[in-house]
């Protein structure tokens, strides 16, 4: 019921956010151009909540994948739903935690945001995750915002005092390559976890063998924009497991027969 209410509010915010006078603006200037396998512009400069400006890559732990959220901090509706949706997905993935197992980063695409507004957001959302975990919020100037958003295919446009923009999150490998997009403001915990595992080549945090098996059994459905069970991989995996059990059973029977023969 909670998710249904959030979804209804999200649809309402979408209609409000996309209520621009010229519909061609939405068609041409707002949305995603997916650039899977391409690199984010990690050389662009961004500013943290302490007013320290460095290259995007210098704020990241390069041994971990990154979840990137693009949102502006004065956004009246959609961005709040997006950030809350990310928080819910993060907290549903207990074994893989932000700041410990992956970088969780939000960058504002509004040049009017600064270290003060990013600090307010960072304090708010970090209260809702573990004390030793980290969700970082950043701002940037127009040129660096454009450098980063264009490199990940995020298309947005001013709409009065606000922006018309898409909603979603981007998963980056530790090398800074775009591995997956998840659109919307509500994220299935399985999809979020699998996208993180995918970005880390199945090696992240306390991920277990069962996590790697799960990643093998699920593939991303580009139409439904979700991870879907792959029947062929399940059949292959089932065949391997059956073969292993048959081998163990045959060895057991052979061992038992030999023991009975020696007893006689």
MARLOMAR-983949 format. One record per residue: x, y, z of N, C-alpha, C, O in turn; residue in one letter. Coordinates in steps of 0.1 Angstrom, whole numbers, padded with zeros to 4 digits, always signed. Layout:
REM residues N
XYZXYZXYZXYZA ...
//
This chain:
REM residues 264
+0008-0012+0000+0000+0000+0000+0009+0013+0000+0006+0022-0007X +0020+0012+0008+0029+0024+0008+0035+0026-0005+0035+0038-0010X +0040+0016-0012+0046+0017-0025+0036+0022-0036+0039+0030-0044X +0023+0017-0034+0013+0022-0044+0010+0037-0042+0009+0044-0052X +0010+0042-0029+0008+0056-0027+0019+0064-0032+0017+0075-0038X +0032+0059-0030+0043+0066-0036+0043+0067-0051+0046+0077-0057X +0039+0056-0057+0038+0055-0072+0028+0065-0077+0030+0072-0087X +0016+0066-0070+0006+0076-0074+0011+0090-0073+0009+0098-0082X +0018+0093-0062+0023+0106-0060+0034+0109-0070+0035+0120-0075X +0042+0098-0074+0052+0100-0084+0046+0103-0098+0051+0112-0105X +0035+0096-0101+0028+0099-0114+0023+0114-0114+0024+0121-0124X +0018+0118-0103+0013+0132-0102+0025+0142-0104+0023+0152-0111X +0036+0139-0098+0048+0148-0099+0053+0148-0113+0058+0158-0118X +0052+0136-0120+0057+0135-0133+0049+0144-0142+0054+0152-0151X +0036+0144-0141+0027+0152-0149+0030+0167-0146+0029+0175-0155X +0033+0170-0133+0036+0184-0130+0050+0188-0136+0051+0199-0141X +0060+0179-0134+0073+0182-0139+0074+0183-0154+0082+0191-0159X +0065+0176-0161+0066+0176-0175+0055+0185-0182+0053+0184-0194X +0049+0193-0174+0039+0202-0179+0045+0215-0184+0043+0226-0179X +0053+0213-0195+0059+0224-0202+0050+0229-0213+0042+0221-0218X +0052+0241-0218+0044+0246-0228+0046+0240-0242+0037+0239-0250X +0058+0235-0245+0061+0230-0257+0064+0215-0256+0074+0211-0250X +0055+0206-0261+0057+0192-0259+0069+0187-0266+0075+0176-0262X +0074+0193-0276+0086+0189-0283+0098+0189-0274+0108+0182-0277X +0098+0198-0264+0109+0199-0255+0111+0186-0247+0122+0181-0246X +0099+0180-0243+0100+0167-0236+0105+0156-0245+0113+0148-0241X +0100+0156-0258+0104+0146-0267+0119+0147-0271+0126+0136-0272X +0124+0159-0272+0138+0161-0277+0148+0163-0266+0160+0160-0267X +0144+0169-0254+0154+0174-0245+0153+0168-0231+0161+0171-0222X +0144+0158-0229+0143+0152-0216+0143+0137-0218+0135+0131-0226X +0151+0130-0210+0151+0115-0210+0165+0109-0209+0174+0116-0205X +0166+0096-0212+0178+0089-0211+0183+0085-0224+0175+0081-0233X +0196+0087-0227+0203+0081-0238+0212+0071-0232+0223+0075-0227X +0209+0058-0231+0217+0048-0224+0231+0046-0231+0231+0044-0243X +0241+0047-0223+0255+0046-0228+0262+0035-0221+0273+0037-0216X +0256+0023-0222+0262+0011-0215+0276+0008-0220+0278+0008-0233X +0285+0006-0211+0298+0003-0215+0307+0015-0217+0319+0013-0219X +0301+0027-0218+0309+0039-0219+0313+0044-0205+0308+0041-0195X +0324+0053-0205+0329+0058-0193+0322+0071-0189+0320+0080-0198X +0319+0073-0176+0314+0086-0171+0326+0096-0172+0338+0091-0172X +0323+0108-0174+0334+0118-0174+0339+0120-0159+0334+0129-0152X +0348+0112-0156+0353+0113-0142+0363+0124-0139+0368+0126-0128X +0367+0131-0150+0377+0142-0148+0370+0155-0145+0376+0165-0141X +0356+0155-0146+0349+0168-0143+0350+0171-0128+0351+0162-0119X +0350+0184-0124+0351+0188-0111+0338+0189-0104+0328+0194-0109X +0337+0184-0092+0325+0185-0083+0329+0190-0069+0341+0189-0066X +0320+0195-0062+0322+0201-0049+0315+0193-0038+0303+0191-0040X +0321+0189-0027+0315+0182-0017+0308+0191-0007+0308+0203-0008X +0302+0185+0004+0295+0193+0014+0304+0201+0023+0299+0209+0031X +0317+0199+0022+0326+0207+0029+0333+0218+0021+0342+0225+0025X +0328+0220+0009+0332+0230-0001+0346+0227-0006+0354+0236-0009X +0349+0214-0007+0362+0210-0013+0359+0205-0028+0350+0197-0030X +0366+0211-0037+0364+0208-0051+0375+0199-0056+0387+0202-0055X +0371+0188-0062+0381+0178-0068+0374+0172-0080+0362+0173-0083X +0382+0164-0087+0377+0156-0098+0367+0146-0093+0369+0141-0082X +0357+0143-0100+0347+0133-0097+0354+0120-0092+0350+0114-0081X +0364+0115-0099+0370+0102-0096+0378+0103-0083+0380+0093-0077X +0383+0115-0079+0391+0116-0067+0382+0115-0054+0388+0113-0043X +0369+0116-0055+0361+0114-0044+0357+0100-0042+0351+0096-0031X +0360+0091-0051+0355+0077-0051+0366+0068-0046+0378+0070-0048X +0361+0057-0040+0370+0046-0037+0371+0038-0050+0361+0031-0054X +0382+0037-0056+0383+0031-0070+0383+0016-0069+0384+0010-0080X +0383+0010-0057+0382-0004-0056+0367-0009-0055+0364-0021-0053X +0358+0001-0056+0344-0003-0054+0335+0003-0066+0339+0013-0072X +0324-0004-0069+0315+0002-0079+0308+0014-0073+0309+0017-0061X +0301+0021-0082+0294+0033-0077+0280+0034-0082+0276+0030-0093X +0271+0038-0073+0257+0041-0076+0256+0056-0077+0258+0063-0067X +0252+0061-0089+0251+0076-0091+0236+0080-0092+0229+0074-0100X +0232+0090-0084+0219+0095-0085+0220+0110-0089+0227+0117-0083X +0212+0114-0099+0212+0127-0104+0199+0134-0099+0188+0129-0103X +0200+0144-0091+0188+0150-0085+0192+0165-0081+0204+0167-0077X +0183+0174-0082+0186+0187-0077+0179+0189-0063+0168+0184-0061X +0185+0197-0055+0181+0197-0040+0169+0205-0037+0163+0204-0026X +0165+0214-0046+0153+0222-0044+0141+0216-0051+0130+0222-0051X +0143+0205-0057+0132+0198-0065+0120+0196-0056+0121+0190-0045X +0108+0201-0060+0097+0200-0051+0090+0187-0049+0084+0184-0039X +0092+0178-0059+0085+0165-0058+0094+0153-0063+0098+0145-0054X +0096+0152-0076+0102+0140-0081+0115+0135-0075+0117+0124-0072X +0124+0145-0073+0137+0142-0067+0136+0136-0053+0144+0127-0049X +0127+0142-0045+0125+0136-0032+0120+0122-0032+0125+0114-0025X +0110+0119-0041+0106+0105-0043+0117+0096-0047+0119+0085-0042X +0126+0101-0056+0137+0094-0061+0147+0091-0050+0151+0079-0048X +0151+0101-0042+0160+0099-0031+0155+0089-0020+0162+0081-0015X +0142+0091-0018+0135+0082-0008+0135+0067-0013+0136+0058-0006X +0133+0066-0026+0133+0053-0033+0146+0046-0032+0147+0034-0030X +0157+0054-0034+0170+0049-0033+0173+0045-0019+0179+0034-0017X +0169+0053-0009+0171+0049+0005+0165+0036+0008+0170+0028+0015X +0153+0034+0003+0145+0022+0006+0153+0010+0000+0154-0001+0006X +0158+0012-0013+0165+0001-0019+0178-0002-0012+0182-0014-0010X +0185+0008-0008+0197+0007+0000+0195-0001+0013+0203-0010+0016X +0185+0002+0020+0183-0004+0033+0176-0018+0031+0176-0025+0041X +0172-0021+0019+0167-0035+0017+0178-0045+0013+0176-0057+0013X +0190-0039+0011+0201-0047+0007+0211-0048+0019+0221-0040+0019X +0209-0056+0028+0216-0056+0041+0230-0060+0040+0239-0054+0048X +0234-0069+0032+0247-0074+0031+0257-0066+0023+0269-0067+0024X +0251-0056+0015+0259-0048+0007+0256-0033+0010+0245-0029+0008X +0266-0026+0016+0263-0014+0023+0271-0002+0016+0282-0003+0012X +0264+0010+0016+0270+0022+0010+0282+0027+0018+0282+0027+0030X +0293+0030+0011+0305+0035+0017+0314+0024+0022+0326+0026+0023X +0308+0012+0024+0316+0001+0028+0319-0008+0016+0330-0013+0013X +0309-0011+0008+0310-0020-0003+0308-0013-0017+0312-0019-0027X +0303-0001-0017+0301+0006-0029+0300+0021-0026+0296+0025-0015X +0303+0029-0036+0302+0044-0035+0287+0047-0038+0282+0043-0048X +0281+0055-0029+0267+0060-0032+0268+0075-0033+0272+0082-0023X +0265+0080-0045+0268+0094-0048+0256+0101-0054+0249+0095-0063X +0252+0113-0049+0242+0121-0056+0249+0134-0060+0256+0141-0053X +0246+0138-0073+0251+0150-0078+0239+0159-0083+0230+0154-0090X +0239+0171-0078+0229+0180-0083+0232+0185-0097+0243+0188-0100X +0221+0186-0105+0223+0192-0119+0218+0206-0120+0216+0212-0130X +0216+0212-0108+0212+0226-0107+0224+0234-0103+0229+0232-0092X +0229+0243-0111+0241+0251-0108+0239+0260-0096+0249+0264-0090X +0226+0262-0092+0224+0271-0080+0227+0263-0067+0228+0270-0056X +0227+0250-0067+0231+0242-0055+0245+0244-0052+0254+0246-0061X +0249+0243-0039+0262+0245-0035+0265+0236-0023+0257+0227-0020X +0277+0237-0016+0280+0228-0006+0271+0229+0006+0269+0220+0014X +0264+0241+0008+0255+0242+0019+0242+0234+0016+0237+0227+0025X +0237+0235+0004+0224+0227+0001+0228+0212+0001+0219+0204+0005X +0239+0208-0004+0243+0194-0005+0245+0189+0009+0243+0177+0012X +0250+0197+0018+0253+0193+0032+0240+0190+0039+0239+0180+0047X +0229+0198+0037+0216+0196+0043+0211+0182+0038+0205+0175+0047X +0212+0179+0025+0207+0166+0020+0215+0155+0026+0210+0144+0030X +0228+0157+0027+0237+0146+0032+0234+0143+0046+0233+0131+0050X +0232+0153+0054+0229+0151+0068+0215+0144+0070+0214+0135+0078X +0206+0148+0062+0192+0142+0062+0193+0127+0059+0187+0119+0067X +0199+0123+0048+0198+0109+0044+0208+0100+0051+0206+0088+0052X +0219+0106+0056+0229+0098+0063+0224+0094+0077+0229+0084+0083X +0213+0101+0082+0207+0097+0094+0200+0084+0093+0197+0077+0103X +0197+0080+0081+0188+0068+0079+0196+0056+0074+0190+0046+0070X +0209+0057+0074+0218+0045+0071+0227+0043+0083+0227+0051+0093X +0235+0033+0082+0244+0030+0094+0254+0041+0097+0258+0048+0088X +0258+0041+0109+0267+0052+0114+0281+0052+0107+0288+0062+0106X +0285+0040+0102+0298+0038+0096+0297+0038+0081+0306+0034+0074X +0285+0041+0076+0282+0041+0061+0282+0055+0056+0282+0065+0063X +0282+0056+0043+0283+0070+0037+0275+0071+0024+0276+0063+0015X +0266+0082+0024+0260+0086+0011+0264+0100+0009+0261+0109+0017X +0271+0103-0002+0277+0116-0004+0269+0124-0014+0264+0119-0024X +0268+0137-0011+0260+0146-0020+0270+0157-0025+0278+0163-0017X +0269+0160-0038+0278+0170-0044+0270+0180-0052+0258+0178-0056X +0277+0191-0056+0272+0201-0065+0283+0204-0075+0295+0200-0073X +0280+0212-0085+0290+0216-0095+0285+0228-0103+0273+0232-0102X +0294+0234-0111+0290+0245-0119+0284+0239-0133+0284+0227-0135X +0279+0248-0141+0272+0244-0153+0280+0236-0162+0276+0226-0167X +0293+0240-0164+0302+0233-0174+0304+0219-0169+0304+0209-0177X +0307+0217-0156+0310+0203-0151+0297+0195-0150+0298+0183-0151X +0286+0201-0147+0273+0194-0147+0270+0188-0161+0267+0177-0163X +0272+0197-0171+0270+0193-0185+0280+0181-0189+0276+0172-0196X +0292+0182-0184+0302+0172-0188+0298+0158-0182+0300+0148-0189X +0293+0158-0170+0289+0146-0164+0276+0140-0169+0275+0129-0173X +0266+0149-0170+0253+0144-0174+0253+0140-0189+0246+0130-0192X +0260+0147-0197+0261+0143-0211+0268+0129-0213+0265+0121-0222X +0278+0127-0204+0286+0115-0205+0278+0102-0201+0281+0091-0205X +0267+0104-0193+0259+0093-0189+0245+0093-0196+0236+0085-0193X +0243+0103-0205+0231+0103-0213+0218+0108-0205+0207+0104-0208X +0221+0117-0196+0210+0123-0188+0205+0136-0194+0213+0145-0193X +0193+0136-0200+0188+0148-0207+0178+0155-0198+0168+0149-0195X +0180+0168-0195+0171+0176-0187+0171+0190-0193+0179+0194-0200X +0160+0197-0189+0159+0211-0194+0152+0220-0184+0143+0215-0176X +0156+0232-0183+0149+0242-0174+0134+0243-0177+0131+0243-0189X +0126+0244-0167+0112+0246-0168+0107+0256-0158+0103+0253-0147X +0108+0269-0161+0106+0280-0152+0117+0280-0141+0129+0280-0145X +0113+0279-0129+0123+0278-0118+0128+0264-0115+0137+0262-0107X +0121+0254-0121+0124+0240-0119+0130+0234-0131+0135+0241-0141X +0131+0221-0132+0136+0214-0143+0127+0202-0147+0120+0196-0139X +0126+0200-0160+0119+0188-0165+0131+0178-0167+0141+0181-0173X +0129+0166-0161+0141+0156-0161+0136+0142-0159+0125+0140-0153X +0143+0132-0163+0140+0118-0160+0144+0115-0146+0151+0122-0139X +0140+0103-0141+0143+0098-0128+0149+0084-0129+0144+0076-0137X +0159+0081-0121+0165+0068-0121+0179+0068-0115+0184+0079-0110X +0186+0057-0115+0199+0056-0110+0208+0049-0120+0204+0041-0128X +0221+0052-0118+0231+0047-0128+0242+0039-0120+0246+0043-0109X +0245+0027-0125+0255+0019-0118+0268+0019-0126+0268+0017-0138X +0279+0022-0119+0292+0023-0126+0301+0012-0120+0301+0009-0108X +0310+0007-0129+0320-0003-0124+0331+0005-0117+0331+0017-0117X +0340-0002-0111+0351+0005-0104+0360+0013-0113+0367+0022-0109X +0359+0009-0126+0367+0016-0136+0359+0028-0142+0365+0036-0150X +0347+0030-0137+0339+0042-0141+0331+0039-0154+0326+0049-0160X +0329+0027-0158+0321+0023-0169+0306+0022-0165+0304+0017-0154X +0297+0026-0174+0283+0025-0171+0279+0011-0173+0280+0006-0184X +0274+0004-0163+0270-0010-0164+0255-0012-0164+0250-0022-0170X +0247-0003-0158+0233-0005-0158+0226+0008-0154+0231+0016-0147X +0213+0009-0160+0204+0020-0156+0192+0013-0150+0187+0003-0155X +0187+0019-0139+0174+0015-0134+0165+0028-0134+0168+0037-0126X +0154+0028-0141+0146+0040-0142+0135+0040-0132+0131+0030-0127X +0130+0052-0129+0119+0053-0120+0123+0059-0106+0134+0064-0105X +0114+0058-0096+0117+0062-0083+0115+0051-0073+0119+0053-0061X +0110+0040-0077+0109+0028-0068+0117+0017-0074+0116+0015-0086X +0125+0011-0066+0134+0001-0071+0133-0013-0064+0134-0013-0052X +0131-0023-0072+0130-0036-0066+0143-0040-0059+0154-0038-0065X +0143-0045-0047+0155-0048-0040+0164-0058-0047+0176-0057-0047X +0157-0068-0054+0165-0078-0062+0172-0071-0074+0184-0074-0076X +0165-0062-0081+0171-0055-0092+0183-0046-0087+0193-0046-0094X +0181-0040-0076+0192-0031-0071+0204-0040-0067+0215-0036-0070X +0202-0051-0060+0213-0060-0056+0220-0066-0068+0232-0066-0069X +0212-0070-0078+0218-0077-0090+0226-0067-0098+0236-0070-0104X +0221-0054-0099+0228-0044-0106+0241-0041-0100+0251-0038-0106X +0242-0041-0086+0254-0039-0079+0264-0051-0081+0276-0049-0083X +0258-0063-0081+0267-0075-0083+0272-0074-0097+0284-0078-0099X +0264-0070-0107+0268-0070-0121+0279-0059-0122+0289-0062-0129X +0278-0048-0116+0288-0037-0116+0301-0041-0110+0312-0036-0114X +0301-0051-0101+0313-0055-0094+0318-0069-0099+0327-0075-0093X +0312-0074-0111+0316-0087-0116+0313-0098-0106+0320-0108-0105X +0302-0096-0098+0298-0106-0088+0307-0107-0076+0305-0116-0068X +0316-0097-0074+0324-0097-0062+0323-0084-0055+0328-0074-0059X +0315-0084-0044+0312-0072-0037+0309-0075-0022+0301-0085-0020X +0314-0068-0013+0310-0069+0001+0310-0083+0006+0320-0091+0005X +0299-0087+0012+0297-0101+0018+0289-0110+0008+0283-0119+0013X +0290-0107-0005+0282-0115-0014+0287-0129-0013+0299-0132-0012X +0278-0139-0014+0281-0153-0013+0280-0160-0026+0277-0154-0036X +0283-0173-0026+0281-0181-0038+0267-0181-0043+0265-0180-0055X +0258-0180-0034+0243-0180-0038+0240-0167-0045+0232-0167-0054X +0247-0156-0042+0245-0143-0049+0250-0145-0063+0244-0140-0072X +0262-0151-0065+0267-0153-0078+0258-0162-0087+0257-0160-0099X +0253-0172-0080+0243-0181-0087+0231-0173-0091+0226-0175-0102X +0226-0164-0083+0215-0156-0085+0217-0147-0097+0209-0146-0106X +0229-0141-0098+0233-0132-0109+0233-0140-0122+0230-0135-0132X +0238-0153-0121+0239-0161-0133+0225-0165-0138+0223-0165-0150X +0216-0167-0129+0202-0171-0133+0193-0160-0138+0183-0162-0145X +0197-0147-0135+0189-0136-0139+0197-0128-0150+0209-0125-0148X +0190-0123-0160+0195-0114-0170+0186-0102-0170+0175-0102-0167X +0192-0091-0175+0184-0078-0176+0175-0078-0188+0180-0081-0199X +0162-0076-0186+0153-0075-0196+0152-0060-0201+0147-0052-0193X +0157-0057-0213+0157-0043-0217+0143-0037-0220+0142-0025-0220X +0133-0046-0222+0120-0041-0224+0113-0037-0211+0108-0026-0209X +0113-0047-0202+0107-0045-0189+0116-0037-0179+0111-0033-0169X +0129-0034-0183+0138-0027-0175+0139-0033-0161+0141-0026-0151X +0140-0046-0161+0141-0053-0148+0150-0066-0151+0151-0070-0162X +0155-0071-0140+0162-0084-0141+0152-0095-0141+0143-0096-0133X +0152-0104-0151+0143-0115-0153+0150-0128-0153+0162-0129-0157X +0143-0138-0148+0148-0152-0147+0151-0157-0161+0142-0156-0170X +0163-0162-0163+0167-0167-0176+0165-0183-0176+0173-0190-0169X +0155-0188-0183+0152-0202-0182+0164-0211-0187+0166-0221-0181X +0171-0207-0197+0182-0215-0203+0193-0216-0192+0198-0227-0191X +0196-0205-0186+0206-0206-0175+0202-0215-0164+0210-0222-0158X +0189-0214-0160+0184-0223-0149+0185-0237-0153+0189-0246-0145X +0182-0240-0166+0183-0254-0171+0197-0259-0170+0200-0270-0166X +0206-0250-0175+0221-0254-0175+0225-0256-0161+0232-0266-0158X +0222-0247-0152+0226-0249-0138+0220-0261-0132+0227-0269-0125X +0207-0264-0135+0201-0276-0130+0208-0289-0135+0209-0298-0128X +0212-0288-0148+0219-0300-0154+0232-0302-0147+0236-0314-0144X +0240-0291-0144+0252-0293-0137+0250-0299-0123+0258-0308-0119X +0240-0294-0116+0238-0298-0102+0234-0313-0103+0238-0321-0094X +0225-0317-0112+0221-0331-0114+0233-0340-0117+0234-0350-0111X +0242-0335-0125+0254-0343-0129+0263-0345-0117+0268-0356-0114X +0264-0335-0108+0272-0336-0096+0266-0346-0087+0274-0354-0081X +0253-0345-0085+0247-0355-0076+0247-0369-0081+0249-0378-0073X +0246-0371-0094+0247-0384-0100+0261-0390-0098+0263-0402-0095X +0271-0381-0100+0285-0385-0098+0287-0390-0083+0294-0400-0081X +0282-0382-0074+0284-0385-0060+0277-0398-0057+0282-0406-0049X +0265-0400-0062+0257-0412-0059+0264-0424-0065+0265-0434-0058X +0269-0423-0077+0276-0435-0084+0288-0438-0076+0292-0450-0074X +0296-0428-0071+0308-0430-0063+0304-0437-0050+0311-0447-0046X +0293-0433-0044+0289-0439-0032+0285-0454-0034+0289-0462-0026X +0278-0456-0045+0274-0470-0047+0286-0479-0050+0286-0491-0046X +0296-0474-0058+0308-0481-0061+0316-0484-0048+0321-0495-0046X +0317-0474-0039+0324-0475-0027+0317-0486-0018+0323-0494-0011X +0303-0485-0018+0296-0494-0009+0297-0509-0014+0299-0518-0007X +0297-0510-0028+0299-0524-0034+0312-0529-0031+0314-0541-0028X +0323-0521-0032+0336-0526-0029+0338-0530-0015+0344-0540-0011X +0332-0522-0006+0333-0526+0009+0326-0539+0012+0331-0547+0020X +0314-0541+0005+0307-0553+0007+0315-0565+0002+0315-0576+0008X +0322-0563-0010+0330-0573-0015+0342-0577-0006+0345-0589-0005X +0348-0567+0000+0359-0570+0009+0355-0577+0022+0362-0585+0027X +0342-0574+0026+0337-0580+0038+0335-0595+0036+0337-0603+0045X +0329-0598+0024+0327-0612+0021+0340-0620+0019+0340-0632+0016X 
//
